[in-house]
């Protein structure tokens, strides 16, 4: 298991299938493929977060190098890949930063891309061996939302000898410490983004070359280009490079996935939050709380975990955590329940009573809100939570209609509700507070939870009132809590989950024997949304599965070996996103990665499960 990655691409297609990403702790990032091409509208060397972690804009798409009569760039145009710089690419590596090694005749060119942490600044550095003649570097720029290819807006520039300031709704500065800048505005037309084409989204646009940088080479040379919305002059990029390598190496010393985990930690106002996934997600309450234990607690980052908890707690409204923090939407039934889980896990790792007392009012609010009826969700007389359509993590919609409505009393929601009540009761003692009626409510929920048992399938109904016997992975979350169900039933549920849902890459969202099952996550938005929770396998669910495995069968050598084997395919880190884990996979073999190339709860839950198995 390693986070290092090396590729010697035999073709453009081979290199274009691998994507790298580096982040800046603000929500901004740099990302492209292993051959340096942009296959997504989301790709670019500088995607800046103007209002961290939101308002992300693509500013610098690429930096095209020409040296010794060879162009090192790769772009997809209608019917052609031009230029074909991959022919000169001898090696691409990622450890802990993306590095491109080119050979042009006797000249060796090494390019490294990194971001200054805490800034919307990307540095592209070059080390040249046996340089001869002139090297030209052409920036290709835009100024748009990172979400979609779109027409060029009006752009103007104020050039100087070592760079330029490009004005639009965002000011982009380009600088060099060794290459001279010449303004020469040229529009390049019809760039194509193949991944967006496959996803049925806008996939062509034009880019502006405002000018070019040039440097005369005689022997060895070292210089860099900086793209920034923060700096008006060239930084000491060598010192910044050493600092970033040391920072990432320190993270990776704990676990190879720890550097990937770090990319999700972002600034929000005066606090911190967790991005749900790259490239396109903002910070989401549910995702952040599920991810936090693995991303931050398993990697020993207790101070950052505290900051995230306090930030999220400050956004709570009447006991409900936002679903999407950027949009300020509160359409979720489970985010607050996962908040209680994360708070309890934080306390167990830190024994931080001060922070526990600070968030205690929020924990009480959760109990109070969930224990009464509400428009979207609320407790009924039996102690169980009833919720409306598409309020759980299975919230995909097609033409405004939920694909998996799950209206009623959902099995995992009520398991989490039970756990929240028992955790609030447990935490009341170190908090020095009263838990109110949490214990009494927990007893009522435990008694009523038995109604979820479906003797015909030997597992839980996914939803009751009305009954939905779909065999889905949600029930595995209940198995972690030993006093919620008898052990014999928990064992039978685990057997069904292993038989129907367990894959090498997580748990399927629906049994393949169900006529609604869709085994391939592909096609346009409608096709993908239809498969999202109707068959696709999600890596994050390996965490609850391993929780269940250890809780039901104990920590025997045999069980730990089985848990390790379940984790092993995901820990190869051999997926489209380099040294990270994707959002989901096909339910059918071969299981191709889909969705985001790097997903917070995929990384977090694999890290947490690995820690649980390894301790």
Secondary structure as UniProt FT lines:
FT   STRAND          5..7
FT   HELIX           12..16
FT   STRAND          19..23
FT   STRAND          29..33
FT   TURN            34..35
FT   TURN            41..42
FT   STRAND          44..51
FT   TURN            52..53
FT   STRAND          54..67
FT   TURN            68..69
FT   STRAND          70..71
FT   STRAND          74..77
FT   TURN            78..79
FT   STRAND          80..84
FT   HELIX           85..88
FT   STRAND          89..94
FT   STRAND          98..104
FT   TURN            105..106
FT   STRAND          107..115
FT   TURN            117..118
FT   STRAND          121..145
FT   TURN            146..147
FT   STRAND          156..160
FT   TURN            161..162
FT   STRAND          163..167
FT   STRAND          172..176
FT   STRAND          180..192
FT   HELIX           194..198
FT   TURN            199..200
FT   STRAND          204..228
FT   HELIX           237..252
FT   TURN            253..254
FT   TURN            256..257
FT   HELIX           258..263
FT   STRAND          265..268
FT   TURN            269..270
FT   STRAND          271..275
FT   STRAND          277..278
FT   TURN            279..280
FT   STRAND          283..284
FT   HELIX           285..292
FT   HELIX           293..297
FT   TURN            298..300
FT   HELIX           302..315
FT   TURN            318..319
FT   TURN            325..328
FT   HELIX           335..350
FT   HELIX           353..370
FT   STRAND          377..379
FT   TURN            381..382
FT   STRAND          385..387
FT   TURN            389..390
FT   STRAND          397..398
FT   TURN            399..400
FT   STRAND          401..402
FT   STRAND          408..410
FT   HELIX           411..431
FT   TURN            436..437
FT   HELIX           438..449
FT   HELIX           450..452
FT   STRAND          453..454
FT   TURN            455..458
FT   STRAND          459..460
FT   STRAND          463..464
FT   TURN            465..467
FT   HELIX           473..480
FT   TURN            482..484
FT   HELIX           487..500
FT   STRAND          502..503
FT   TURN            504..505
FT   STRAND          506..508
FT   TURN            512..513
FT   TURN            515..516
FT   HELIX           525..531
FT   TURN            532..535
FT   STRAND          537..538
FT   TURN            539..540
FT   HELIX           541..553
FT   HELIX           557..571
FT   TURN            578..579
FT   STRAND          584..585
FT   STRAND          593..594
FT   STRAND          598..599
FT   HELIX           600..614
//
